[in-house]
Amino acid sequence: MGSFAEYILSESDYIKKLEIVYYLKKRTNIFFDNSVIFKTELAKMFIEDMQIDIDENLVLTACMLYACKKPTNTNDFNKIKMYAKEGADYLSTLGFPSRFCKICEEVNRYTGSEPREKESDILELVDNFGGMLLNRPERRGFPVDEALVLLEYRNLKGKNNIYLEKFKEFVQITEGIAV
């Protein structure tokens, strides 16, 4: 039998892939909850609805796993900043190729990895936008139109995300809003 990475990357059925990650969580206690599924669904819809020319299987697998070392119940900003890098390091031990790990690490820009992978830009969008839509203990989720404005003018201000304009179009079409 090959590595875990080969196993999950070769699985083309989306629901089976989610089940694989669910059972990985049970065995290893990685971070995997409904927010991960929500953000993965958001990425899936964006790629399919906007016909983004990208390896969908790779992006969806990365969406399911990039937060595997995300801390829960912490106020330590340094831990929060480093979870993507720690997750990428962990994923490499499971046999994932370095490019896959780089994509996962680049979900945020804390490690300064350059040049960025295009798949990372999709993860960045769904992580930021999806996170703003969800309720958190310290705040309620933002309305879609407000989250979209915050995404562009706060979270990604001064950042070059190659899919930002396409993502804004996707949200506007999906929600029927004008921003």
Backbone torsions as a table, in degrees:
resi	resn	phi	psi	omega
1	MET	NA	141.5	-179.4
2	GLY	-78.6	-167.3	-179.0
3	SER	-75.9	165.3	175.2
4	PHE	-58.0	-40.6	-179.5
5	ALA	-58.5	-46.9	179.2
6	GLU	-62.2	-39.4	-179.0
7	TYR	-61.8	-52.3	-175.7
8	ILE	-74.9	-36.1	179.0
9	LEU	-69.0	-27.3	179.2
10	SER	-82.4	-13.1	178.3
11	GLU	-78.2	117.9	-177.7
12	SER	-94.8	-16.3	179.9
13	ASP	-79.2	118.6	-175.4
14	TYR	-58.0	-46.7	-178.2
15	ILE	-66.3	-40.9	177.3
16	LYS	-63.6	-36.9	178.2
17	LYS	-63.2	-42.8	176.0
18	LEU	-61.1	-40.8	178.5
19	GLU	-63.3	-39.7	179.0
20	ILE	-60.2	-45.3	-180.0
21	VAL	-67.6	-37.0	176.9
22	TYR	-58.9	-45.6	-179.6
23	TYR	-71.6	-30.2	173.4
24	LEU	-63.1	-40.9	177.1
25	LYS	-60.1	-44.0	-179.7
26	LYS	-61.5	-36.7	-177.1
27	ARG	-83.5	-33.2	-171.4
28	THR	-120.9	-5.6	179.6
29	ASN	62.5	36.9	172.9
30	ILE	-71.6	165.6	176.1
31	PHE	-78.0	120.9	176.8
32	PHE	-159.9	110.1	179.6
33	ASP	-140.1	-169.2	-177.7
34	ASN	-63.4	-27.4	178.4
35	SER	-65.9	-34.9	177.6
36	VAL	-65.7	-44.4	179.8
37	ILE	-64.2	-43.0	178.8
38	PHE	-58.8	-47.9	-178.9
39	LYS	-67.1	-34.7	177.0
40	THR	-67.0	-42.0	176.5
41	GLU	-61.5	-40.5	178.5
42	LEU	-61.6	-44.5	178.0
43	ALA	-63.1	-43.0	-179.7
44	LYS	-60.2	-46.8	179.5
45	MET	-63.6	-43.5	-179.6
46	PHE	-60.5	-49.4	-178.2
47	ILE	-62.0	-45.6	-176.8
48	GLU	-73.8	-47.3	-176.5
49	ASP	-66.3	-37.0	-177.4
50	MET	-96.5	4.3	177.6
51	GLN	50.2	52.7	178.9
52	ILE	-74.1	127.9	-179.1
53	ASP	-82.5	90.3	-175.0
54	ILE	-155.7	160.0	177.0
55	ASP	-75.5	96.0	-175.3
56	GLU	-59.7	-41.5	-179.9
57	ASN	-58.7	-43.6	179.7
58	LEU	-63.1	-47.0	-178.0
59	VAL	-65.1	-44.1	-178.3
60	LEU	-66.8	-37.9	176.6
61	THR	-63.7	-43.0	178.0
62	ALA	-63.4	-38.9	177.2
63	CYS	-60.3	-38.4	-178.7
64	MET	-72.5	-24.1	-170.6
65	LEU	-117.0	-15.8	-173.6
66	TYR	-59.5	-29.6	-177.3
67	ALA	-95.1	17.4	-173.1
68	CYS	-57.3	-26.4	179.4
69	LYS	-109.7	19.8	179.1
70	LYS	-65.4	129.4	179.8
71	PRO	-76.1	149.9	174.2
72	THR	-113.1	146.1	177.9
73	ASN	54.1	55.4	176.1
74	THR	-132.9	144.6	173.5
75	ASN	-108.9	6.0	-179.2
76	ASP	-80.2	104.2	-176.1
77	PHE	-62.6	-33.1	178.6
78	ASN	-63.9	-38.6	176.8
79	LYS	-65.5	-40.9	179.1
80	ILE	-64.0	-40.7	-179.5
81	LYS	-65.5	-31.5	-171.1
82	MET	-99.2	-2.0	-175.5
83	TYR	-61.6	-34.4	-179.3
84	ALA	-67.8	-41.4	178.0
85	LYS	-66.0	-44.7	178.0
86	GLU	-62.7	-38.4	177.3
87	GLY	-64.5	-43.0	178.5
88	ALA	-62.3	-41.0	177.6
89	ASP	-63.2	-42.3	178.2
90	TYR	-63.8	-44.0	-179.3
91	LEU	-61.9	-33.0	177.6
92	SER	-64.6	-31.3	177.6
93	THR	-70.9	-18.7	178.1
94	LEU	-90.0	2.3	175.8
95	GLY	97.8	7.4	179.1
96	PHE	-71.6	141.6	179.0
97	PRO	-65.0	157.9	-176.2
98	SER	-60.2	-35.9	179.2
99	ARG	-64.2	-41.4	177.3
100	PHE	-60.6	-46.1	-179.7
101	CYS	-63.2	-38.2	177.5
102	LYS	-63.5	-41.8	177.5
103	ILE	-58.5	-46.0	-179.2
104	CYS	-66.0	-41.0	179.6
105	GLU	-63.0	-34.3	-175.0
106	GLU	-84.1	11.0	176.4
107	VAL	-58.0	-33.1	170.9
108	ASN	-122.3	174.6	-173.4
109	ARG	-107.7	20.3	-174.8
110	TYR	-69.8	-28.9	-178.5
111	THR	-88.1	-9.7	177.4
112	GLY	71.6	20.7	-179.2
113	SER	-61.6	125.1	178.8
114	GLU	-141.1	147.7	-8.7
115	PRO	-72.1	151.8	-178.6
116	ARG	-77.9	148.7	173.4
117	GLU	-80.0	144.7	-179.1
118	LYS	-63.8	-32.4	178.4
119	GLU	-64.6	-31.7	178.5
120	SER	-63.2	-34.4	179.6
121	ASP	-64.8	-34.1	176.3
122	ILE	-69.1	-44.2	177.6
123	LEU	-59.5	-42.6	-179.6
124	GLU	-59.7	-44.1	-179.1
125	LEU	-64.3	-49.5	-176.6
126	VAL	-71.0	-32.0	177.7
127	ASP	-66.6	-48.2	-179.5
128	ASN	-67.4	-53.7	-176.0
129	PHE	-66.3	-49.1	179.5
130	GLY	-59.8	-39.7	178.9
131	GLY	-63.4	-35.3	179.1
132	MET	-71.8	-28.5	-178.7
133	LEU	-75.6	-24.7	-175.0
134	LEU	-85.4	144.8	172.6
135	ASN	-68.9	144.1	175.1
136	ARG	-128.3	163.5	179.7
137	PRO	-56.8	-34.4	-175.8
138	GLU	-90.2	-9.3	-178.5
139	ARG	-163.2	160.8	173.3
140	ARG	-83.9	157.2	176.4
141	GLY	-64.9	149.9	179.9
142	PHE	-81.5	150.8	169.9
143	PRO	-62.2	153.8	-175.2
144	VAL	-55.7	-48.5	-177.3
145	ASP	-63.3	-38.8	178.8
146	GLU	-69.2	-40.5	178.5
147	ALA	-62.2	-37.8	179.8
148	LEU	-66.1	-41.4	177.5
149	VAL	-65.5	-44.2	178.5
150	LEU	-63.5	-38.2	178.1
151	LEU	-57.3	-49.3	-175.3
152	GLU	-75.6	-43.9	-169.4
153	TYR	-100.3	-5.3	175.3
154	ARG	-122.6	-64.3	-173.4
155	ASN	-64.4	-41.5	-176.7
156	LEU	-110.0	15.5	-180.0
157	LYS	-59.6	125.6	179.2
158	GLY	77.3	5.5	179.9
159	LYS	-104.7	146.2	177.4
160	ASN	-98.9	99.7	174.5
161	ASN	-108.7	114.9	-171.7
162	ILE	-65.3	-17.5	-178.1
163	TYR	-106.7	5.1	-175.4
164	LEU	-57.2	-50.0	-177.6
165	GLU	-63.5	-41.2	178.5
166	LYS	-65.1	-37.9	179.4
167	PHE	-67.8	-41.1	176.5
168	LYS	-60.5	-43.0	177.5
169	GLU	-61.2	-43.9	178.4
170	PHE	-57.9	-48.2	-178.9
171	VAL	-64.5	-42.3	-179.7
172	GLN	-63.0	-42.8	178.4
173	ILE	-66.9	-46.0	-177.6
174	THR	-63.8	-41.1	-176.3
175	GLU	-95.2	-11.5	-178.7
176	GLY	64.8	40.1	-178.1
177	ILE	-117.2	159.0	172.8
178	ALA	-113.1	125.9	-179.4
179	VAL	-116.8	NA	NA
